[in-house]
Amino acid sequence: HVQLVESGGGSAQAGGSLNLSCAASGRANTIGWFRQSPGQEREGVAAIYTGDGFTVYGDSVKGRFAISQHNADNADKVVYLQMNSLRPEDAAIYYCAADHLPYLRTGTATAMRILLDPKTYEYWGQGTQVTV
């Protein structure tokens, strides 16, 4: 079982920045950030395969957002989503998600699709609101 606690949401002006964090306790090697606006499907924003640090980004945030991880001594993980050059269309509820994949061949288009697919993830945080 994996527990996720998100923090860092809030309000920023267009062009500004916000940093989200997700503290994950439990066995997880795949952590992603997703967002959802009213009436829209949940969208993959960024994800990281913590085994080798492989990262992937949704097309709409490439070059503006950065995902990174910090491993605590007790194997818990904190994953950050640094969001720069925010746009009004970035406003949404942001969710952290986690799972443990038995194997992932990173660096492939297949891996990218898997990591940004909400169906990959079993565990979800409560969500944090981002307003731009």
Steps between C-alpha positions, in 0.01 A plus 500: 500500500624851414392819671534829318485848646502797265580859581590824330193587299366853493467798278751661265487760230549407139873469441561418863612183675377249752662193649299195594629219717381145550621296795471129428531239771498137404629297211482701181738542209274703275358835600305733277321829504164532333252783475132531439279797420121497521353305213840380383670164515788450737819598318851372555730791582829340597628177645818348630619142518700518819707192423716685250360852510336479159258788455223575256285807438172574336532704183322800648756544781829406335764763558297664779454233766764285666453189710764386746535263792663492839548168672484506875721268703206276581425445130203733505502735206412859439427599144485862400332667206650839427259694282635805320353735240153413618211555265129535574446160338724342767233568760361170628502262791837328502525143623801297597483131416726205571545135425765233492569359156676161489699608195517799272728538204562869528593733218237363266178641362317215672644600835390857442144393426493274807631765735251765386199267499281542811405132473858406591460629853322338792570758767386861486536807716216723601579770244613858533348799324709715268354830385660723238 
